[in-house]
Amino acid sequence: MTAKETLELISKQWCDLKDLQKLTGLGKNNALKLKNEIKLDLNNKGYLLPNKLLPMNEVVNYLKINISYLQKMAKGTMN
């Protein structure tokens, strides 16, 4: 997945299991475990979440995705 593709994916409001698999490169079972881990963490913080979805900004924070780096890389590949 390129930096530009990653930026497009994380620009979505919600993250589903397939998005999480793309971002992490994990298989379905491990991505589901990670999704449940993130969901539990957010529920403990008081979030009420729609079924099967996570807020993308929280996923980005949890995975520590460096958006500014991705933006620099995407610009470099476009020139």
C-alpha positions as a printed Julia matrix, in Angstrom:
79×3 Matrix{Float64}:
   0.0     0.0    0.0
   1.45    3.36  -0.99
   1.52    6.46   1.21
  -1.17    8.05  -0.96
  -3.42    4.99  -0.63
  -2.9     4.96   3.12
  -3.82    8.65   3.35
  -6.97    8.02   1.32
  -7.92    5.13   3.58
  -7.38    7.03   6.83
  -9.36   10.0    5.52
 -12.54    7.96   6.06
 -14.6     8.72   9.15
 -15.06    5.1   10.2
 -12.8     2.06  10.13
 -14.17   -1.42   9.55
 -12.39   -4.76   9.79
 -11.24   -4.73   6.14
  -9.77   -1.23   6.57
  -7.94   -2.36   9.69
  -6.55   -5.36   7.8
  -5.27   -3.06   5.03
  -3.67   -0.65   7.5
  -1.95   -3.31   9.58
  -1.33   -6.11   7.09
  -2.86   -8.55   9.55
  -5.08  -11.48   8.7
  -8.75  -11.51   9.59
  -8.42  -13.2   12.99
  -5.58  -11.01  14.26
  -7.24   -7.86  12.89
 -10.43   -8.85  14.72
  -8.47   -9.25  17.97
  -6.91   -5.81  17.44
 -10.3    -4.28  16.61
 -11.77   -5.71  19.82
  -8.79   -4.41  21.79
  -9.27   -0.89  20.38
 -13.03   -1.09  20.93
 -12.59   -2.14  24.55
 -10.14    0.71  25.12
 -12.59    3.22  23.63
 -15.53    1.8   25.59
 -13.49    2.2   28.78
 -12.96    5.85  27.84
 -16.72    6.33  27.55
 -17.18    6.1   23.78
 -20.42    4.69  22.42
 -19.62    3.06  19.08
 -21.73    1.88  16.17
 -21.69   -1.86  15.6
 -18.6    -3.14  13.74
 -17.04    0.34  13.26
 -14.28    2.31  14.96
 -13.53    6.02  14.58
 -10.67    6.23  12.09
  -8.91    9.01  14.03
  -8.77    6.75  17.09
  -7.4     3.87  15.0
  -4.72    6.19  13.57
  -3.8     7.3   17.11
  -3.79    3.73  18.44
  -1.56    2.5   15.61
   0.64    5.62  15.9
   0.42    6.34  12.17
   2.59    9.32  11.27
   0.38   11.36   8.95
   2.92   14.1    8.25
   5.45   11.48   7.12
   2.88    9.89   4.82
   2.06   13.3    3.36
   5.74   13.95   2.62
   6.1    10.52   1.03
   2.96   11.0   -1.06
   4.25   14.34  -2.35
   7.59   12.77  -3.19
   5.98   10.03  -5.24
   3.79   12.49  -7.12
   6.67   14.64  -8.41
